Amino acid sequence: MSGKSLVKNYMTKDVISVNPNTPNANVIKLMKDTGHDGFPVIDENEHIVGIVTAFDLLLKEWEELVKDIMSTEVVVAQQDMSINDASRVMFRQGISRLPVVGRDGRLNGIITNTDMVRSHIERSTPTKVNYFKKTLEQLYGIKTNLKREKVSTNDLRPTQDKVYADELEGRTYELKRGLAEPAIVVKSGNRWILVDGHHRAVAARKLGCNEIDCYVINLNKDLELGMEKTADKAGIHNFDDIEIIDDAQHPLIAITESLKKKMPEKMKPGKYWTKEDEEQESNE
């Protein structure tokens, strides 16, 4: 779990690419259909020959074909490059994606700033897992072992009495795109106790996923955890006992929403901030 994070572990392997003779009108349609704002350009041998982005389409004179507007000085990564090194290159170059090429120069994948965020989240989760693992060992005087594996959502025993509908939407988005970090589960006896990841588990069940990715802390003996006793008292035995809150915001979302509300009306998208507005704001 603590192994070095490499580009090949986070890159997208199924890459959408275009060729030099692709009409730019098709690129625009592809952007609208996929939501991506740039694509690697490859030749008939799948070698990278350029990259075309929304900036090329917006800032350059209109041309019919990709080859007439694409950038040919392409920064690339290799699969065995560390995530930290790739992130550093992207930051210094001010770019949001790196095509990943093999030793033969062929396109193997692409890594984006979204993948970097995902890698950061996944690397921070083990810290939380190890902290909880050590806490259990000290609290119960036992040794545990840790494993990452898929766990059936039907086997999970929830310990939380509510989830938020807005956070469920976010977790659903992550699950559909493979961005969700693993849940944390304790295996005690024949029970799979869900410690962290209730929104992920509920969202997965709603999506029809039969299993989710988990860090499993195995106690190697049957102990009843304090959180199980608390869940029993609250009447939480399965996912049907969890209330979905739809008339309040998840605390994390509430923070970001509150910041949006504080933004002056004149600074919101589509508005204009004038010198008079600035003077008025400073006098208030």
N, C-alpha and C positions, 0 to 999 in steps of 0.2 A: 504493500500500500504506500510505502514511503519512497518508492522508486522514482528515478528521475523522470520528470514529465517531458515527453517528446512531442514534436509536431505530429508525428504519425498517429498518436493516440487521440488527437483532437481535430485533425483536419477532416473536411468533407471529401469523401472519395468519389462520390457521384457528382462530378463537376459539369455544370452547363457551360459549354464553350461555343465559340463561333469561329468561322474561318475568314481569311482576308477578303474573300469575295462575297461575304454575307452582306446583303443590302442594309444600310443603316436604318431604314424604315422597319426592317424585321427586328433589329436590335431594340428599337424603342418599344415595339410590341412585346418582345421578350422581357423587357424591364417591367412593363405593366403587368404581364402575366405572372412573373416570378417574384416581383418585389426587390430583385437585386439591382444594384446600380452600376454594375460593371462585370465584364466577362473576359477571361483569357482568350487570346486568339491563337489557334494552332494550325499548323500546315497539314498536308496529307499524311505525314509521318507522326502526327501527334506531338510534334516539337513546338514549344512556345515561340511565337514570332512577334507577339505584341499583347497589348491589353487595351480594351476599349471601355470607357466609363461615361457616365452621364455628363461629366465635365467636358469630355471631348465633343459630345453632341451639342452641348449648350454654348461652349465658348469658341469653337472653331467654325470656320466657314462651312456651310452645308455641302457635303459630298455624298454621292450615291452609295459608295461602298466603304466597308470597314477599313480596308487597307489604306485609304486616303486620310483617315483621321486618327487611327490607332497610335498609341505610344509604343515605340519599339525598344525603349530602354526600360526593360522590365526587371524589377527586383524579385528574386525568387528565393524559396527556402528548400531545404532538403528534409527528407522524412526523419532522419536521426538528429536533426537540430533540436536543441532544447527550446521549450516554450519561452523561457526567459530571454534567450538570445533572439528568438523570432520577434518577441514583443519589443525588445530594445530596437531592433531594426525598423519595425513599423513605426515606433514612436519617433525615431530620429528622422525617418524619411517622410513622415506625415502621410502615411498611406494606411488604408483600412483593410487591405487583403494582400496575401502573398500566395501566388501559385506555387505549388510544391512539385518539384521535378525529381525524377530518378536519375541514376548515374548515366543513363542513356539519353538524357535530355527530354524524355517524354513527360507529359503532364500526368502526375499521379494523384493530385488532389489540390485543394485550396484551403487556406486557413485565414480566418477573418478576425476582426476585433471582437465579434460575438463569441467566437471560440475561445479567445483569450480570457474573456470574462468568465466563461464556463469553467475553464481550467483553474482560474483563481478560486471560484466557489468550491470546486471539488477538492482543491488543495487545502482550503480552510476547514472543510468538514472533518478530515481526519484528526485535526487538533481537538475538535469537540468530542469525537469518538474516543480518542485516547484518554481525554480528561474523564469522561464518564466511565470508561473501563477501569481506570485506576481508582476512581471513587468507589465503584462496586467492590473491588478487591479489598480496599481498606475498610469499607463499611461491614462487609460480611466475612472478612478474613479468609478469602478464597483466591484461587488462581483462575483466570479466564483465558480464553483464546478468541482471536478475532478473525473473521473471514468475510470476504465480500461475495455475495451470491444473490441469485434471484429467489424471492419468497412469494408464495401464493398469497394473493390478497384475501382469499377465503380463510387462510390460516392465521392471519394477523389478529392479535387481540388489542383493540384500541384502549387508550388510557385517558383520552381527552374528551370532554363532553361537548365541545362545539368547534365549528370551523366557520370561516367567513366566506360568503359567496364571492366577493371581489377577489380574494386571494385564490379561491378555487379557479377563477378564470385565468389568473396568472400561471398557476401550476399546470392547468390544462394546456396553455400555450407552450410551456417548457416541455411537457411530456410529448406533445405532438412533434416537437423539433429535436427531441433527444437531448434537451438541455438541463433536465432536472437532476440535481445531485442525489446520491443514494439516501434512503431513509436509514434510521438507526433502530435496530431491533435487538432485544435481549432474548436469548433462547434459554429457558428455564424448564427443565423437565420436558414435557411435550408441548409447551406453550411458546408461541412467538409473540413476545410482548412489544408492541410498537411504542418506542420512546420518543422519537422525533420524526416527523414526516406525515402527520395526519392529513394535511391538505393534499399532499402528493398521493397518499393512499386513496382518499375519497375521490380525487379527480381521476385517478387511474381506474377505479371501479366504475365511475360514470362513463369513462371512455371504453369500457369493456375489456380492459387489460386484466389478464388472469394473474399476473405477477409483476412485482416491481423490484428494482435494483436496491439492495440493502447492504449496510454494514451490520453483520450479526456478531454480537458478543455472546459467546457460549459459556454458561456458568459451570458446565460439567456436573451439576447437581441440581436437584429440584428445590428451589428457594422461592418463597412468595415475597415479591418485592413490595415495598411500601406504596409504590404508585398503583400496584394492582389492588391493594386494600382500599386505597382512596377511590379507585374506579368502581370497585364493588359497592362502596357506600353511596356513590353517586348514581348507581344503576347503569353503568356503562359496561356492557358485556360484548356488544358487537357494533358494527357500523350503523345499524338502524337506530342505535341509541344516541347517535351524535346529532346535535342540532345544527342546522345550517343557518347562520345569521345573515339575513339579507337586508336588514334595516339599519345596519351600522357598518362602519368601515373597519377593515383589519388595521391594527395600530400602525404598521409600517406604511400602508397606503394612506392612512389618515395624515401622516407626517408630510408626505409628498403633496397630497391634495391641499393641505393647509398652506404650503409654500406657494402653490399655484394661485390660491385665492388672494394671497398677499401681493401678487404681481399687479402693479398699477394697470388699470384698464387700457391706458394708452400704450403700454408696452407689450400687450398681447398680440399674437400674430394677426396681421392685417391692419394694425393700428400704426400711427405715426407719432414719434416722440419729438416734439419741437423744443426750441430754446425756451419759449414761453412756458411750456409744461415743466421744464427743468427748474426754472426760477420759482414757479408756483409750488413745486414739490419741496424745494429747499426752504420755503417760507412757512410750510405747514409743520 
